[in-house]
Amino acid sequence: MRYRIALIRGDGIGPEQSAATLKVLSAVRDCLGVDFEIVEAEAGDTCLQQRGVALPEKTIELLKNSHACLKGPVGESAADVIVRLRIMFDLYANVRPAKSLPNVPALRPDIDLVIVRENTEDLYKGYEYEFDGAAIALRVITKRGCERIARYAFELARRRRRKLVAVHKANVMKVTCGLFARTCRETSRNYPDVEYSEMYVDAAAMNLIRKPQEFDVIVTTNMFGDILSDEAAQVVGGLGLAPAANIGEDFAIFEPVHGCAPDIAGKNIANPTSMVLSSAMMFEWLGTKYGDSRCLEASNVIQRAVEKVLSGGVLTPDLGGKATTEKFGEALAAAVRALAGKT
Ligand code: GGG
């Protein structure tokens, strides 16, 4: 099967991360026989400056005609690009793993958790307005939205260590978080094999630092998930390592958790791991969706290549090393070739 992958390079460090990731993807194509074409699509701040629109119709059409999208970070136009795309393509599950990696200064070496963030509702719907000197935002939480994200998280927990924590603030936001908590609790009855508990978001923020190794899967609402996933990324070494998947029934977009880091853009020092690991998540999703063992193998090899390169002490400056983005990408591509048995 030949996959059509839309690539949005994005803003800031996005183009540098994309170039490094493309080296890894070339190695995957050469050595693991995954057949794909990359189709470039524009979106973000630069696109807004050049074309007057952050998310052109042409890009939307291109995504509609692709199997998946790999996206670099975008800048100030994030709400007009990724938040819009998530709602437009109904990518309801934002999956954000945080795992300790070799040679990376993490809080502990044994952290392996995933945040499952509801991705289409909450305050990020963007229903905001001003009225009579007040700024008002509407928090939309639906039963259907809670049910499907809870199911997604329980199914994921079942494939992992079978522990799920629903994070909310239902003691204060009794109606919106109340619906979310109640629905997660109801769903838990269908998963007696998964250990289920609940935690208030403030306690979760503290426990991510106090005992991060105890978390397996966290399910939460959109904005809490956005905030907690930055924290979880830092706990395992930093945002430069943090991948994410925006998953719907028929389409998915894979992107770093972080923003476009304009302060280090163009200096060849950004860590591309977040985008490379996002591509590993993409191959896992493609492999599962299309029953393609080559894609599953590609996902596995990319993750092992990241561990191999980091273990070997090739580190970008954010991790205390001197490797450039380009050199780090080359090292990853070489590791993919070696792990695939072809150097
Ligand atoms: N921590 C900065 C960051 O996450 N920037 C990207 C961003 O805001 N994305 C929107 C989102 O993930 O909802």
Residues whose N, C-alpha, C, O or C-beta is under 5 A from the ligand:
A	BS01	GGG	A78 D226 V257 H258 G259
